[in-house]
Amino acid sequence: MLCSLIYVLCLPLYVLKGKAWKYPRAFEENPRYMSFKDILYFAYKYYFKSSDLPGSERVHQHFKPLGQPDQYTKLATLSIGGDLMPYAMLTAQNTQNLWQSVGPDFFASDLVFANLETPLVRQLPPAFVPEVMLNDMHFNANEDMLRVFSGNAQFKGYDVLSVCNNHSLDQGVEGLDQTLSYLEANKIKAVGARKEELDQAFTIIECNGIKIGFVAFTFSLNQFERPMDKPWKVNALRLNTYNCDIQEIVNEVDLCRAAGAEFIICSLHCGNAYQAYPSEQTVDLFERVFEATGVDIIAGSHPHNLQPWTFYEYTSKQTGQVKKGFAIYSLADFVAYDIYTWCHLCAYLKIELYKDEAGQLQFWPIVKPLIMQNQNNVLQLQYAEVILQQAPLSAELKDIKVLYDICMQPFKPRS
């Protein structure tokens, strides 16, 4: 009812701004710095009509087919999922079939990673994502929800979780510390934050003889800032501002590489929600991070819906050689149930590591789009290509297919 009222209130905005707002606008999307106009724009995107056009021809041309690698022998595999969000819908009863289709492949990788977008403080009651966003949202998950996130005890669960996102400090510094302690006690590596100044905010895991590094940064801590006396607590930079300073990312990747990492995944929680394409500003950021750090994969999160992916070729400052990185601008909500239809389309990455004929470590990314299906309040992640072959498609699936086609179109052969 309230959502319908907000939709009606957005009608005058459509008359006044609909033509301009069909393209993404430069928008930091950081609650601490949002103007009234920013709030109106955000509400318009979520409750009325999202942007399904690229902000510029440059953004559109940025996405190209991936091609195919030569035949190779896999040395290791990684699965990279998107945002794990604390929704009240995610109960044991509602998620009994959640991983039935996807779990056997996703959790079978040698290393499994995602973004834990909530603190987990056992002493506090759970605080879920509200249906209508009218005020500050302070999340808190519980152990039952982490069990759902992690495969309902049917699979091995996560090896690494990022705790670096705009909800990192929802339960304060103490809540972040308790989350880190909980993950450590459950043998899950955390990345993007630390309990003590001398701790590492990155992590490295050796897998089949390959040292794989993870680093993570977020664009915002919502209305909070890094503690004045502990600015090292969480890796937060204003990544959604034009030409932002990324030296902290460079430093973090340098430390990770110096500690032995041979292959590095960078999780960037940034960009703009509820739009099909990243903004030109976000594309610039990803390119700058590749060129300045030499990371291999940038896994984007925060926009909540799926956005396209691409290889990016550049000259490495570390080696002086041409290198190819892979970026997905948004993996979307992985385990969640938003009222916004586009958020039901997500993906995970399957990264296969191998060595070429010269003995150099190489990788191949496989993007696996998914749809979160709801049948009588029972949720299940399903492979999108299977679901979208159904006929006729429901109204919701027709809407999802619009975004699916946008994300897949650049990767179909061009005539």
N, C-alpha and C positions, 0 to 999 in steps of 0.2 A: 504493500500500500504506500509506504513512504517512498520507495523507489519510483513508483508511478508518479507520485506528486513531484519529485525532483525532476523526472523526465518532462513533465508538463512545464515546469519552471524554466527548463532549458530551451523551450521553443523560441522565446524571443532572442536567445543567443544564436540560434540557428539562422534567424532572419538577419541579424546584425553581423555575425561572424562566420556563418557557415561556409561561405566561399573561401575565405582566407584559411579557416581552420581545417579544411580538408587536406591541407599539407601540414606536416609537423612544424612547429615553431620552436625556436631556441628557448629552452625551458630547463632550469636547473632542477626543478622538482624536489627541492630540499625544504621540508617544512619549516626549518629554522629561518629561511630567507624568502619564503613565498610571499608575493604581493597578493592583493585582493584579485587582481586580474589573473594571476597564476592559479588561484583557487577556482575561479570560474572556468578557466580552460581545462583544468584537471577534472572537474565535475562534468563538464560537457563531454569530454572524451569517454569517461567511464559510464555515465548514465544515459547519454544520448547517441553520439556517433563518434567512433574512433577514426583516426586517419588511416586510410589504406593506400596512400600514394607516397612515393619518395619525395623528400624535400627538394631534391635537385636531380638533374640528369646525371650528375657525377655519382650520386649515391646509387642510382639505378644501374649505371654502367659498372659499378664496383663489383657487382656479383656476376660471376662467370661459371661455366661448367667446370667440374672438378677434374674431368679426365679419368684415366685409369692407370694404376701403376703396373710395372712388370710383375710377373709371377714372383712370389717371395714366400719364405718360410717364417712364420710368426715366432718371435722370441718371447713376447709378452703381450697381454691385452689389458686395456684400461676401460672402465665404464665411467662416464661423467654425466651425472644427472643435474637437474636444475634446482629450484627452490622447494624446500620442505616447509610447509606452512601449517600453523596450528589452527585448524578448523574444527568446530564442534562436531561436524559431520564424520570426522575420522575416528569412529569408534570401532572396537573389535567386531561388533555385529555387522556394521556397514562395510567393513573392509575385508571380510573373510575370503573374498575372491579377488582382492585387489591385484595381487601379483601372479595370478594363475597363468596368464599369457606371457607376461613380460619378465617376471622374476627369473626363470631358468636361464635366460640369456644375460640380463643385466647383472645379476649377482654372480655369474659364472666367471667374470673377468678376474685376472690376477689381482688387480687393484680396483676398488670401487669408491667413487667420490661424489659428493653433492654439497649443496649449500643449506646448512641448518639455519633457517630464518626465524629463529626464536631462541630465547634463553630456555634452560631447563633447570628450574629451582624446585626441588622436591618438597621443600617446607612450605611453599606457597601454592595456592589453588591455581588451576590452569586458567589462562586468559586467552580467549580465542579471537580470531579475526572476525570483526563485526560485519554484518551484512551491509550496513550503511555506514560509510565513513564520515562521521560528523565531528569527531574530536580526536585527540591523541590516542593512539593505539599502543598499549603496552602488552606485548605478548608474553606468554609463559606456557611451555608444554609440560607434559608429565611423562613418566616412564612408559605408560601404556601407549602414548602417541609415538614415542620414539620406537617402540616395538613395531607399530604399524609402518612407520617410515622405513624401518630396517628389514622388511620382508616378512613380518609376522612370525619370526623364529623359524621360518621354512627354509631360509637361506643363510649364508654366512654374514650378511649385513655389510656395513661400511667399514672401509679401512681408514679413510680420511674424510673429515667434514670441515668445511669452512664455517667459522663462527663470525665472519666479517661481513656485515650487512647493515642496513639502516635500523635493524632492531637489536643490534648487539648489546646496547645499554638500556634496553627496556626495563630491566630489573636492577639497574645500577651496576656499578663496578663489582660489587659483591655478587650480584647475580651472574655476571660474566665469569667471575672466578669459580663460582659453584658449577657452572656449565662446563668449564674446562676440566674441573676436578672429576665431574661425573663421566665425561668422555674418556679421560685418562683411566679411571677405574674400570671402564668397560673396554679398554684396549682399542679405543678409536683415537687416531691422531687428529689433533685440531690444528687449523691453520688460520692466520690472519689476526690473531690476538695472543696475549701472553699474561701469565699471572705475575711473573717477576721480570724486572728489567733485563736481567742477564739470560732469560729464557729466549728461545728462538721463536719468531712468529711464522717462520717457514717450516716445512718438514720435508724430509727425504726418506724414501723407502726403497730398499734394494729389492728388485724383483727379477728373478731369473738372471742374476748377474748384472742388471741394469739399474743404476741409481736414478730414481725418478723424483723430481722435486716439485713441491706445490707452494705457491705464494698466493696471497689474496688481499684485495683492497676494496673498500667501499666508498661510494660518493657522499654518503651522509650517515649521520647517527640520529636522524629525525630532529627533534627539538634539542637534543643534547650535543655536547662537544666533547672532545677528548679531555680527560681530567688535566687541569693545569699542572698538577704535581706529578702526573703520570701520562705524559703525551704519547708514550710508547705502548700504551695499553692495547690499543686496537688500531689497525692500519686504515685510517680514514683520511681521505683527501677530497677536495671539492672537484671531483672528476667531471661533473657535468657543466663546469664553467669553461669558457673559451680559453684554449691554450694554457690549461692549468699546469702547474709545476709537478712533474712526475719524477723528480729526483729521488724521492723516497722509494718509489717502485724500482728504479735503477739500482739503488743501494741494496735493496732486499734481494733482488735477483742476483746481483754480484756476490752477496754473501752465500746465497743458496748454491751458486755454481762453485764458489771457492770451497764449500763444504763437500763437494764431490758430485753434485747433480749433473747428470749427462743429458737429461731430457726434462724440460720444465713446463709445467702447466700453470698459467696465471689466471686466477679467478677474479674477474672484474665485476663488481656489483654496481652497475651504473646504467645510464641511458634513461629513456622515457617510457612510461607505462602506456599500454593500450594503443599502440600504433604498430602498423605492419612492418615498417622499415625503421632502422636506426636513423637518428638525425645525422646530418653532415658533421656536426661537432663530435659525435660519438665515433663515427668512422675515422675522423682525424685522430682522435685519442688512441684508438686501437693501432693505427698505423705508426703513430709516434712511439707507443710502447714496444711494438715489434722492433722498430729501427734502433731504439735506445737500449733495449735489454737483450734482444736476441732470443726471447722465449719461443717455445715451439707451438704452444696452443694457448689461445685466449678464449676462455669460456665465460660468456656474458650471462649475467642474471640481473634481475629486478624488474624488467618490463612486464612480466607476468604472462604475456603471450609470446608465442614463437616468432622469431625474426630470422632472416636469411643468414647464410654462412658462406664462406669463401676462403680460398687460399690467398695469401698476400706474399708476393715476392719482393725481396729487398736485399741490400748489401749489408751484411752483418758488420757492426762496428768492432766486434770482438775478433773476428777472423779475417775481415776484408773480402770474404767470399759471398757469392749470391746464395741466399737462403730462402726457403719457403716456409712460412708459418701458416697456421690455420686458425680462423676466427669464426665463432658462432656468436652472433650479437645478442641473442637471448635464447636460453634453453627453456624459459618459461616456468610456470608453476608445475613442478614434477608431481608431488603428492600434496594435493589441496583440493578445495571445491568452491571456487569463486562463483558468484552469481553471473559474472560476465562471461558470455559464451566463448569468446575467443580464448579465454584462459583455460579452457578444457583441452586445447591443443598444445602439446609440449613435445619434447624430444629428449633422447639421450644420445651421447656420443659413444661409439665403440672405437677405441684407438688401438690399432695393431702396430706393434713395433717389430722391425726387422733390420737386417743389415744388407746393404747393397754389395755388388761384386767387389768394390774397393774396401769392404769391411766397415763402411760408415753407417752409423745408426740412422735409420729412416723410419717414417711412420705413414700410416694411411688411416684417415678418419672416415667412419661410416656414421651418417646421421640417421637415426631411427625415430621418425615422428610417431607420436602416440595421441590417443584420445582418451580422456577420462570419461567413461560411460557411467550413467546413473540409471539403474533399472530397479524401480521400487525401493529407492534409498540404499541399494547395494552398489558400491563403487567397484569399477574394474578398469585397469589400464589396458588398452587394446591398441594394436598396431593400426595406425591411421589408414594405411593403404588397403587394409582388409575391410575396415568399417565403411570407408567411402566408396566401396564397390557395391554397397547395398542399393537396391532400387525398390521403391522410391526413397529418397533421402528425406528425413524429417526436417522441419524448419531449422532446428538447431544445427544439424549436420550440414545443411546447405550453407549456413553462416560460417561454420568452421571450414568448409571446403574453400570458401573465398580466401581465407588466410593461408590454408594449405597450398593452394595453387600459386599464391604470391610467393611463398617461401620456396616452392619447388620449381617454379618457372625458370629461374636463371640457370638451373642445372639440367634442363632439357636441351638437347642439341639444337643449335640455332641454324636456320636455313640460310 
